[in-house]
Amino acid sequence: MKDIQYDLGNTLLKQDFLSETESEQLQLDQCKKMAINFAMLENGIAILSDFKNNKSYIYSGNIAQQLHIFKNQNALEIESIWEEELFEILNPDDVLKKHILELQFFQFIKTIDSEKRKDYSILSKLRIQESEKCLLHRMFYFSETKYQNIELALCLYQFDFFPSTDYTGMIINTANGTVIHKSEVENSDFLSVREKEILKMIQQGKRSKEIADILFISINTVNRHRQNILEKMRVSNTTEACTLASKLNWI
C-alpha cells in the first residue's frame, strides 16, 4: 500500500509549480471556508491538502470525537498531504483502493478544462476497522486556471448511513449525475488485458515457457510482460504482484 501512496504522492507533489499567485491564495482561502462549513454542517472531517507546500489543513466536526482521532483539535495544520491518523482506523485494503482511484482521478482530471474540473469528484465508501460503520468519502481537485496544475485536494468524510460490506469507489460528474469510472477494478490503467492474463497464469503456478506456449508468444515477450507488471505495481516480485492484484480483484 505504501508503494501506491508513494507513487501518488510523487505525482501530486512533483508537478511543475510556479511562484504563488494572488488567485492561488484566493482559491486556498475559498477552499478553507468550504472545509470549515462542511465540518460544521455535517459534523464531518474536512481535509484540505496543499500539494505545492506539502501540508494539510484539517477541520473536524463531532465525528472526530466518535472516531477518537484529531483529539481536542477543531482545526489542525500538518506538514503532510496524508491524513495518516484517519487512515489508521480504516480498512487498509479500502485505503489502497482509494489511493489507486485518486491516482486515476488525477490522470483523468488533467484532460478536463480547468474551469469545469470542479464538476468532478471521487465518491467512495470506506470501511472502519473493527466496526460495522463506514465512512462516505468525497474528494475534489482544484486548479489554478492559468497554469493548469492541481494545487489542492479537498477530502470530505462523514458517516455513511447506507453501509455496505465491500469497498465502493467511483469518479462522478456532480453537474449531470454521470458516473465516469466505477471502481479501479473495471477501469484500471495499471495492467493491460495481456498482463492480467499472464499474472493469472503465474498465480496458477505456470512458468514462462508454459505461458509462452499457451499464448503463442516468445519467452522473451512473457518476461518483458512480467517486468512491466512489477514496475507498474511497484512490487519486488510476482508473488507480491499476485497478492496485490487478487486484493484488487484484477485477477
Buried (B, 14 or more C-beta within 10 A) or exposed (E): BEBBBEBBBEBBBEBEBEEEEEEBEEBBEEBBEBBBEBBBEBBBBBBBBBBBBBBBBBBBBEBBEEBEBBEEEEEBEBEEBBBEBBBEBBBEBBBBBBBBBBBBBBEBBBEBEBEEBBBBBBBBBBBBEEEEEBBBBBBBBBBBEEBEBBBBBBBBBBBBEEBEEEBBBBBBBEEEEEEBBBBBEEBBEBBBEBBBBBBBBBBEEBEBEBBBEEBEBEBEBBBEBBEBBBEBBBBEEBEBBBEBBEEBBBB
